[in-house]
Amino acid sequence: MPDQNSENLKDSNLCPICHGTGWVVKEIDGKSVASHCRCYQKSVFKRRIRFAELPERLKDVRLSTFSINAYQTPYGKEKARIACKIIKQYLDNFTEEKKSGMGLYIYSSAKGSGKTRMAASIANELMLNRDAPVKFATSPQILTEIRRTYDRQSEDTESQLLHALSYIDVLVIDDFGTEKVTDWVKNKFYEIINGRYVNQKITIFTSNESLDTLQYDERITNRIKEMCYQIDFPEESVREHIAEKNMHDIIKKAIG
């Protein structure tokens, strides 16, 4: 029969390994050696990438509610159907994909095509059903946070933030390629992407550009090609269809 302390730990927020101390003590060659617990590293990542969270409007989106019928053209529907099949296959084999650090590069030149919604749905699936830590941010957000580390009041340094971005299990970079690509931007994203490539961490990108038209050099695009499956999304704006439907519905209610 488990003791009362064990039962209490199950219902508490304390780490069951270190009991909230942040340290684990192991016996090695007859000596007690203390090291940081896994929960400590997670808390460091959470603090250093605290800006990278799913926006409120995307926290409840799910793969089960992603509708192919939102697209109006047969070509758009077919492209969406193929994309969904690839993503389902990817998630069904997520354990193996995680070992090799394979992510996704979801692209379409059409704004409002559903790329961000799909990426958020995948993020929610991984967090809820695969127990994977996920951070979600737009590429401009990431660059803004790096610049903030230059402020003297910043709690973290640039190297600490880049390290955290390189090691979090799953990083979703939304709207990749919308930023103005300068040498400084190239170097910062190279550090992040190369770090994730070397450490075999999963990165999920959404972009309005294919890897062939992306305004980055081969240092970056070649790594993304190797570490991501490329998913071609419909060249059709679901957002516009929804806006048209909303206007139609309100006019119908207004005039009866």
Sequence and secondary structure as in RCSB ss.txt:
>XXXX:A:sequence
MPDQNSENLKDSNLCPICHGTGWVVKEIDGKSVASHCRCYQKSVFKRRIRFAELPERLKDVRLSTFSINAYQTPY
GKEKARIACKIIKQYLDNFTEEKKSGMGLYIYSSAKGSGKTRMAASIANELMLNRDAPVKFATSPQILTEIRRTY
DRQSEDTESQLLHALSYIDVLVIDDFGTEKVTDWVKNKFYEIINGRYVNQKITIFTSNESLDTLQYDERITNRIK
EMCYQIDFPEESVREHIAEKNMHDIIKKAIG
>XXXX:A:secstr
   HHHHHHHTSSS TTTTTSSEEEEEETTEEEEEE HHHHHHHHHHHTTT    GGGTT  GGG  GGG  SHH
HHHHHHHHHHHHHHHHHTHHHHHHHT EEEEE SSTTSSHHHHHHHHHHHHHHHS   EEEEEHHHHHHHHHHTT
STT SS HHHHHHHHHHSSEEEEEEET S   HHHHHHHHHHHHHHHHTT EEEEEESS TTT SS HHHHHHHH
HHEEEEE  SS HHHHHHHHHHHHHHHHHH 
